[in-house]
Amino acid sequence: MSWNARYGLLILISSFVTWISARILTSKIDATDKQKNKNKLILLSCLIVNLGILFIFKYSNFVIETIDSIPDYMRFGIKVPLLDVLLPVGISFYTFQAIGYTIDVYRGTIKPERNFFTYALFVSFFPQLVAGPIERAKNLLPQFNTKHIFNEAKAMKGIQMMLWGYFMKLCVADRAAIYVNPVFNNLFHYSGSSILLASFLFSIQVYCDFCGYSLIAIGVAKLMGYDLMENFHRPYFSTNVREFWKRWHISLSTWFMDYVYIPLGGSRCSLYRHLLNLFITFIVSGIWHGANWTFLIWGTYHGILIVINTLWRKFGPKITYYNPLHRLINGFCTFLFLLFGLVIFRSNNLKDFGTAITKIFFEWGNLYIDEKTFYYFWISFFILFINELLKEFKKKIIMKYYFVDLSYSLFIIAIIILGCFEGGEFIYFQF
C-alpha cells in the first residue's frame, strides 16, 4: 500500500470473499443433498475469485508472452498486449492461507469465524504475511480470541529465534548472494567450476534466506505470545527426496498435501493414480513458485524424483540395518539430486539453464574466487553447520545463565562483523 494504495484492496477482497463464503456455508453434518450442492458452488466461486486474482497478477503476462511467442500464422497475426500490473508482495502466501481456511470450513474441520476483523487479522498477520509460514486456521485463529499475557521465557525464545534468523540471512545468505548473483546473471563469463560452486552456494543461500525469514517471523510472533508452525527442519540432512519435502517449507508442503494431493485421491487408489496424484501435486508446486518455465520444469523434476522414490519404497530391496555410513551416502546422493534441481530453480530462463549444465559438465575452466567474501561466508557457514549438526543429532550444550548472556552478546557482535548490510531482499518475496 505504501507503493500503491489500490493494491491493498486485493487482500481486503480476498479476506472478505473467503470470510463471507465460510459464513454462508451450511454445516456438512446437517446439510441435505441440495445444500451440499450449494456448498460446492459457494466453494467453487470462492476459489475462482481468489485464484483468478492470483492468476491475473502473477501469471497473466507469462501466458500472454507465451502466446505472443507463437508464430503469427498460428495466432492469425493477433498480438495480445501485456497487462500493466506488478506482483503484490505476499499474494501467493495470503491467498493460500485464506483458501485453506474456506476449505477447512467446507470440510467441517473448523467452525467459521464470526468476527470479520478477527479473521482479517488471521489473513494479514504481519510477521508471516509476506513469506509465510502459511498458517492453518485451526492453529492461528483461536490464538486471536485468547488473552495474551507477557511471558518472559517465551519472549526470550522469540528473540533468540530472531537473532538466529538474522544471522542466517545477513551472514550466510546475503554473503553467498555476492558470489551467486553475478555468476548466474552472467553465465557466459564464468567457467563450469565457478558455476558449480555458485550452485552449491545458492543451495545454502536459498535455505538460509527463507529459513532465516521464517525464524524471524516465528520469533516476532512468539515475542507477542503467538505460536506459528515450524517451516524448516534441517532439510539438507535428508536421506531421500520424500524426507526432504517433509523438512523443507513445511507449511507449503503440507498445504499441497491437504488441499491438492488428497482431493486428487491421495494414496487411496491404484498405484498408477497414486503416482499421478504425486506428480500433479509437484507440478502445481512448481507453478506456484513463479511464472517461468524454469519453475515448471523444476516442479516436474521433483515430481519425477518423488515418483521414483515411491516406486523404490514399494518394489526396491528392504534395508533392515541402517548404519551411519548408509545415511551419509544416501544424504550425499540426495543433496546432489537437489543441487541439480536448484540449478534449474536459479537459472533466469531455459537458455541459461542449458548454458549452466553444459559448462558444469564440459567446460570446467578456472575457478573464480572472491577472497574477502569467502572468508566471511565460510566462517558464518561453519557456525551454521555446527549448530545444525548439534540440533540434528540432539546434542545440547548446557551453559550457566551468564555464559548464555555472553554467548548471545558475542553472537550479536558476530552478526555486525560478518553480516552483509546492503539491503538484499528475501528471495521468497518474489513468489
C-alpha positions as semicolon CSV with decimal commas, in nm:
position;residue;x (nm);y (nm);z (nm)
1;M;0,000;0,000;0,000
2;S;0,295;0,235;0,063
3;W;0,376;0,195;-0,308
4;N;0,023;0,179;-0,447
5;A;-0,272;0,204;-0,207
6;R;-0,506;0,029;-0,451
7;Y;-0,312;-0,294;-0,408
8;G;-0,439;-0,303;-0,050
9;L;-0,783;-0,380;-0,195
10;L;-0,657;-0,720;-0,310
11;I;-0,602;-0,860;0,039
12;L;-0,926;-0,695;0,154
13;I;-1,122;-0,861;-0,130
14;S;-0,957;-1,196;-0,063
15;S;-1,032;-1,168;0,309
16;F;-1,395;-1,065;0,260
17;V;-1,474;-1,324;-0,009
18;T;-1,329;-1,614;0,190
19;W;-1,489;-1,492;0,515
20;I;-1,837;-1,445;0,368
21;S;-1,811;-1,775;0,179
22;A;-1,732;-1,960;0,501
23;R;-2,015;-1,783;0,684
24;I;-2,283;-1,890;0,435
25;L;-2,163;-2,249;0,403
26;T;-2,405;-2,499;0,559
27;S;-2,268;-2,737;0,821
28;K;-2,157;-3,056;0,647
29;I;-2,313;-3,270;0,920
30;D;-2,664;-3,123;0,883
31;A;-2,655;-3,048;0,508
32;T;-2,907;-3,203;0,270
33;D;-2,808;-3,305;-0,083
34;K;-2,935;-2,972;-0,212
35;Q;-2,735;-2,781;0,049
36;K;-2,424;-2,988;-0,030
37;N;-2,452;-2,885;-0,394
38;K;-2,493;-2,525;-0,280
39;N;-2,180;-2,560;-0,063
40;K;-1,982;-2,686;-0,362
41;L;-2,099;-2,391;-0,570
42;I;-2,002;-2,144;-0,294
43;L;-1,658;-2,302;-0,255
44;L;-1,602;-2,309;-0,630
45;S;-1,699;-1,941;-0,661
46;C;-1,463;-1,853;-0,375
47;L;-1,176;-2,042;-0,541
48;I;-1,241;-1,879;-0,878
49;V;-1,231;-1,527;-0,728
50;N;-0,913;-1,584;-0,525
51;L;-0,721;-1,791;-0,778
52;G;-0,842;-1,557;-1,052
53;I;-0,685;-1,258;-0,875
54;L;-0,366;-1,458;-0,824
55;F;-0,362;-1,559;-1,191
56;I;-0,410;-1,203;-1,320
57;F;-0,129;-1,055;-1,115
58;K;0,113;-1,349;-1,120
59;Y;0,062;-1,545;-1,441
60;S;-0,130;-1,337;-1,696
61;N;0,173;-1,170;-1,855
62;F;0,357;-1,504;-1,866
63;V;0,066;-1,660;-2,057
64;I;0,045;-1,355;-2,288
65;E;0,420;-1,369;-2,361
66;T;0,391;-1,742;-2,433
67;I;0,102;-1,679;-2,675
68;D;0,290;-1,393;-2,842
69;S;0,592;-1,620;-2,893
70;I;0,382;-1,847;-3,118
71;P;0,440;-1,772;-3,490
72;D;0,199;-1,519;-3,644
73;Y;0,036;-1,767;-3,883
74;M;-0,070;-1,984;-3,587
75;R;-0,232;-1,698;-3,397
76;F;-0,364;-1,521;-3,710
77;G;-0,149;-1,211;-3,660
78;I;-0,315;-1,123;-3,330
79;K;-0,078;-0,978;-3,069
80;V;-0,206;-0,960;-2,711
81;P;-0,073;-0,660;-2,513
82;L;0,086;-0,717;-2,174
83;L;-0,105;-0,608;-1,863
84;D;0,035;-0,314;-1,667
85;V;0,047;-0,498;-1,333
86;L;0,316;-0,595;-1,085
87;L;0,318;-0,886;-0,843
88;P;0,196;-0,767;-0,500
89;V;0,423;-0,881;-0,219
90;G;0,289;-1,184;-0,032
91;I;-0,012;-1,251;-0,259
92;S;0,073;-1,621;-0,306
93;F;0,103;-1,673;0,069
94;Y;-0,207;-1,494;0,196
95;T;-0,421;-1,628;-0,092
96;F;-0,334;-1,987;0,000
97;Q;-0,387;-1,916;0,370
98;A;-0,732;-1,770;0,303
99;I;-0,830;-2,052;0,064
100;G;-0,718;-2,313;0,318
101;Y;-0,949;-2,159;0,578
102;T;-1,254;-2,176;0,349
103;I;-1,182;-2,537;0,251
104;D;-1,146;-2,632;0,619
105;V;-1,486;-2,477;0,694
106;Y;-1,634;-2,656;0,390
107;R;-1,495;-2,986;0,517
108;G;-1,631;-2,919;0,864
109;T;-1,293;-2,943;1,037
110;I;-1,330;-2,591;1,183
111;K;-1,617;-2,356;1,252
112;P;-1,642;-2,026;1,061
113;E;-1,509;-1,715;1,236
114;R;-1,798;-1,475;1,305
115;N;-1,590;-1,160;1,358
116;F;-1,461;-1,028;1,025
117;F;-1,185;-0,820;1,186
118;T;-1,051;-1,122;1,375
119;Y;-1,049;-1,320;1,051
120;A;-0,888;-1,032;0,860
121;L;-0,613;-1,031;1,123
122;F;-0,560;-1,403;1,055
123;V;-0,510;-1,335;0,683
124;S;-0,292;-1,026;0,732
125;F;-0,096;-1,119;1,046
126;F;0,216;-0,914;0,977
127;P;0,505;-1,144;1,084
128;Q;0,419;-1,414;0,832
129;L;0,218;-1,214;0,580
130;V;0,472;-1,171;0,301
131;A;0,659;-1,505;0,305
132;G;0,491;-1,745;0,544
133;P;0,475;-1,979;0,719
134;I;0,135;-2,041;0,555
135;E;-0,065;-2,088;0,873
136;R;-0,372;-2,301;0,932
137;A;-0,687;-2,151;1,075
138;K;-0,720;-2,422;1,339
139;N;-0,381;-2,322;1,482
140;L;-0,372;-1,943;1,450
141;L;-0,734;-1,822;1,460
142;P;-0,807;-1,944;1,816
143;Q;-0,498;-1,756;1,936
144;F;-0,658;-1,424;1,834
145;N;-0,951;-1,500;2,061
146;T;-0,724;-1,572;2,358
147;K;-0,594;-1,314;2,602
148;H;-0,214;-1,291;2,590
149;I;-0,008;-1,202;2,894
150;F;0,360;-1,118;2,852
151;N;0,569;-1,429;2,906
152;E;0,938;-1,358;2,964
153;A;1,056;-1,711;2,875
154;K;0,853;-1,710;2,554
155;A;0,974;-1,363;2,463
156;M;1,338;-1,464;2,517
157;K;1,286;-1,770;2,298
158;G;1,139;-1,545;2,030
159;I;1,433;-1,304;2,045
160;Q;1,679;-1,595;2,021
161;M;1,498;-1,727;1,712
162;M;1,504;-1,382;1,557
163;L;1,878;-1,348;1,623
164;W;1,949;-1,680;1,457
165;G;1,723;-1,581;1,166
166;Y;1,914;-1,254;1,118
167;F;2,242;-1,447;1,128
168;M;2,123;-1,689;0,860
169;K;2,003;-1,405;0,639
170;L;2,275;-1,143;0,684
171;C;2,586;-1,353;0,745
172;V;2,520;-1,657;0,529
173;A;2,251;-1,593;0,265
174;D;2,346;-1,237;0,171
175;R;2,718;-1,323;0,177
176;A;2,656;-1,615;-0,059
177;A;2,448;-1,388;-0,285
178;I;2,753;-1,169;-0,352
179;Y;2,903;-1,465;-0,539
180;V;2,588;-1,636;-0,669
181;N;2,414;-1,342;-0,836
182;P;2,700;-1,224;-1,063
183;V;2,770;-1,581;-1,176
184;F;2,410;-1,678;-1,259
185;N;2,337;-1,340;-1,418
186;N;2,647;-1,365;-1,643
187;L;2,692;-1,737;-1,710
188;F;2,885;-1,689;-2,035
189;H;3,168;-1,516;-1,847
190;Y;3,227;-1,792;-1,590
191;S;3,369;-2,143;-1,603
192;G;3,187;-2,463;-1,516
193;S;3,375;-2,491;-1,186
194;S;3,263;-2,140;-1,087
195;I;2,902;-2,221;-1,183
196;L;2,914;-2,544;-0,982
197;L;3,044;-2,356;-0,679
198;A;2,777;-2,088;-0,729
199;S;2,514;-2,365;-0,742
200;F;2,634;-2,506;-0,411
201;L;2,639;-2,159;-0,256
202;F;2,288;-2,097;-0,388
203;S;2,166;-2,412;-0,212
204;I;2,294;-2,260;0,113
205;Q;2,168;-1,912;0,021
206;V;1,809;-2,010;-0,056
207;Y;1,788;-2,223;0,259
208;C;1,931;-1,957;0,492
209;D;1,735;-1,679;0,323
210;F;1,398;-1,848;0,357
211;C;1,460;-2,034;0,683
212;G;1,606;-1,712;0,826
213;Y;1,289;-1,520;0,736
214;S;1,071;-1,795;0,883
215;L;1,266;-1,788;1,211
216;I;1,233;-1,408;1,229
217;A;0,858;-1,433;1,163
218;I;0,807;-1,711;1,418
219;G;1,026;-1,524;1,668
220;V;0,836;-1,196;1,629
221;A;0,505;-1,378;1,677
222;K;0,639;-1,564;1,981
223;L;0,761;-1,236;2,131
224;M;0,397;-1,124;2,129
225;G;0,273;-1,458;2,264
226;Y;0,164;-1,626;1,938
227;D;0,285;-1,966;1,817
228;L;0,342;-2,021;1,445
229;M;0,420;-2,358;1,288
230;E;0,774;-2,473;1,213
231;N;0,865;-2,413;0,848
232;F;1,206;-2,583;0,816
233;H;1,359;-2,880;0,991
234;R;1,722;-2,904;0,872
235;P;1,624;-3,032;0,524
236;Y;1,978;-3,089;0,394
237;F;2,021;-3,374;0,640
238;S;1,753;-3,567;0,448
239;T;1,844;-3,909;0,312
240;N;1,586;-3,910;0,030
241;V;1,367;-3,665;-0,160
242;R;1,049;-3,764;0,023
243;E;1,213;-3,682;0,357
244;F;1,343;-3,355;0,214
245;W;0,991;-3,237;0,134
246;K;0,882;-3,321;0,488
247;R;1,155;-3,088;0,616
248;W;1,157;-2,806;0,356
249;H;0,895;-2,528;0,352
250;I;0,677;-2,750;0,569
251;S;0,378;-2,513;0,570
252;L;0,358;-2,517;0,187
253;S;0,432;-2,891;0,152
254;T;0,156;-2,983;0,396
255;W;-0,078;-2,729;0,230
256;F;-0,035;-2,902;-0,106
257;M;-0,073;-3,238;0,065
258;D;-0,405;-3,142;0,227
259;Y;-0,562;-2,926;-0,045
260;V;-0,425;-3,069;-0,372
261;Y;-0,287;-3,421;-0,323
262;I;-0,566;-3,559;-0,101
263;P;-0,856;-3,410;-0,308
264;L;-0,698;-3,572;-0,616
265;G;-0,728;-3,907;-0,439
266;G;-0,407;-3,927;-0,238
267;S;-0,279;-4,281;-0,197
268;R;-0,619;-4,444;-0,152
269;C;-0,638;-4,553;-0,514
270;S;-0,448;-4,759;-0,770
271;L;-0,070;-4,732;-0,783
272;Y;-0,085;-4,555;-1,120
273;R;-0,333;-4,297;-0,990
274;H;-0,132;-4,253;-0,670
275;L;0,185;-4,174;-0,872
276;L;-0,012;-3,940;-1,097
277;N;-0,150;-3,755;-0,794
278;L;0,203;-3,706;-0,659
279;F;0,328;-3,590;-0,999
280;I;0,046;-3,338;-1,047
281;T;0,096;-3,202;-0,694
282;F;0,463;-3,126;-0,760
283;I;0,388;-2,966;-1,097
284;V;0,139;-2,736;-0,922
285;S;0,405;-2,665;-0,659
286;G;0,649;-2,564;-0,933
287;I;0,393;-2,332;-1,093
288;W;0,318;-2,176;-0,752
289;H;0,681;-2,064;-0,726
290;G;0,660;-1,834;-1,025
291;A;0,559;-1,758;-1,382
292;N;0,864;-1,903;-1,555
293;W;0,928;-2,224;-1,748
294;T;1,219;-2,299;-1,514
295;F;0,982;-2,333;-1,217
296;L;0,750;-2,562;-1,414
297;I;1,045;-2,784;-1,511
298;W;1,177;-2,773;-1,153
299;G;0,839;-2,891;-1,022
300;T;0,826;-3,162;-1,291
301;Y;1,178;-3,273;-1,199
302;H;1,086;-3,312;-0,832
303;G;0,765;-3,488;-0,933
304;I;0,973;-3,745;-1,123
305;L;1,209;-3,786;-0,826
306;I;0,923;-3,842;-0,582
307;V;0,758;-4,095;-0,817
308;I;1,087;-4,287;-0,846
309;N;1,128;-4,274;-0,467
310;T;0,774;-4,409;-0,419
311;L;0,834;-4,696;-0,661
312;W;1,166;-4,777;-0,492
313;R;1,000;-4,786;-0,149
314;K;0,736;-5,023;-0,284
315;F;0,942;-5,255;-0,505
316;G;1,305;-5,195;-0,407
317;P;1,507;-5,407;-0,163
318;K;1,422;-5,358;0,204
319;I;1,715;-5,243;0,418
320;T;1,681;-5,380;0,770
321;Y;2,002;-5,231;0,905
322;Y;2,071;-4,862;0,851
323;N;2,414;-4,754;0,976
324;P;2,569;-4,404;0,974
325;L;2,763;-4,478;0,654
326;H;2,438;-4,559;0,470
327;R;2,288;-4,235;0,594
328;L;2,595;-4,037;0,484
329;I;2,595;-4,189;0,134
330;N;2,219;-4,151;0,090
331;G;2,234;-3,795;0,220
332;F;2,514;-3,702;-0,020
333;C;2,336;-3,855;-0,321
334;T;2,011;-3,683;-0,223
335;F;2,190;-3,350;-0,199
336;L;2,337;-3,397;-0,550
337;F;1,987;-3,452;-0,691
338;L;1,862;-3,144;-0,505
339;L;2,159;-2,942;-0,631
340;F;2,075;-3,024;-0,992
341;G;1,719;-2,908;-0,929
342;L;1,843;-2,583;-0,777
343;V;2,039;-2,507;-1,094
344;I;1,704;-2,518;-1,275
345;F;1,541;-2,312;-1,000
346;R;1,806;-2,037;-1,002
347;S;1,853;-2,007;-1,379
348;N;1,686;-1,695;-1,517
349;N;1,548;-1,886;-1,817
350;L;1,578;-2,218;-2,001
351;K;1,866;-2,093;-2,215
352;D;2,064;-2,004;-1,904
353;F;1,991;-2,345;-1,757
354;G;2,126;-2,512;-2,070
355;T;2,437;-2,296;-2,054
356;A;2,494;-2,373;-1,685
357;I;2,463;-2,750;-1,729
358;T;2,681;-2,753;-2,042
359;K;2,958;-2,561;-1,869
360;I;2,942;-2,767;-1,549
361;F;2,990;-3,093;-1,741
362;F;3,208;-2,988;-2,035
363;E;3,380;-2,653;-1,967
364;W;3,549;-2,685;-1,627
365;G;3,793;-2,391;-1,658
366;N;3,945;-2,178;-1,383
367;L;3,766;-2,122;-1,054
368;Y;3,671;-1,763;-0,972
369;I;3,708;-1,674;-0,602
370;D;3,618;-1,351;-0,424
371;E;3,854;-1,388;-0,126
372;K;3,710;-1,127;0,113
373;T;3,355;-1,250;0,066
374;F;3,466;-1,610;0,100
375;Y;3,639;-1,556;0,433
376;Y;3,327;-1,403;0,587
377;F;3,097;-1,660;0,426
378;W;3,290;-1,969;0,529
379;I;3,324;-1,851;0,890
380;S;2,948;-1,797;0,903
381;F;2,882;-2,126;0,724
382;F;3,098;-2,313;0,976
383;I;2,896;-2,166;1,267
384;L;2,573;-2,259;1,088
385;F;2,688;-2,613;1,011
386;I;2,798;-2,686;1,368
387;N;2,467;-2,556;1,504
388;E;2,263;-2,762;1,255
389;L;2,475;-3,070;1,326
390;L;2,425;-3,044;1,702
391;K;2,049;-2,995;1,665
392;E;2,011;-3,279;1,414
393;F;2,181;-3,529;1,642
394;K;2,017;-3,387;1,954
395;K;2,334;-3,263;2,121
396;K;2,253;-2,980;2,362
397;I;2,519;-2,767;2,525
398;I;2,432;-2,678;2,884
399;M;2,563;-2,340;2,999
400;K;2,525;-2,123;3,306
401;Y;2,297;-1,823;3,258
402;Y;2,587;-1,577;3,249
403;F;2,757;-1,777;2,973
404;V;2,428;-1,775;2,782
405;D;2,414;-1,395;2,807
406;L;2,779;-1,372;2,696
407;S;2,725;-1,610;2,404
408;Y;2,434;-1,406;2,269
409;S;2,629;-1,084;2,312
410;L;2,910;-1,238;2,106
411;F;2,652;-1,362;1,857
412;I;2,523;-1,006;1,803
413;I;2,880;-0,885;1,754
414;A;2,937;-1,167;1,502
415;I;2,629;-1,056;1,306
416;I;2,758;-0,698;1,298
417;I;3,107;-0,806;1,183
418;L;3,016;-1,086;0,942
419;G;2,681;-0,956;0,818
420;C;2,617;-0,804;0,478
421;F;2,401;-0,493;0,523
422;E;2,341;-0,395;0,162
423;G;1,966;-0,437;0,171
424;G;1,926;-0,770;-0,011
425;E;1,557;-0,860;-0,024
426;F;1,428;-1,201;0,077
427;I;1,415;-1,442;-0,219
428;Y;1,062;-1,562;-0,148
429;F;0,921;-1,208;-0,159
430;Q;0,905;-1,256;-0,538
431;F;0,673;-1,557;-0,501
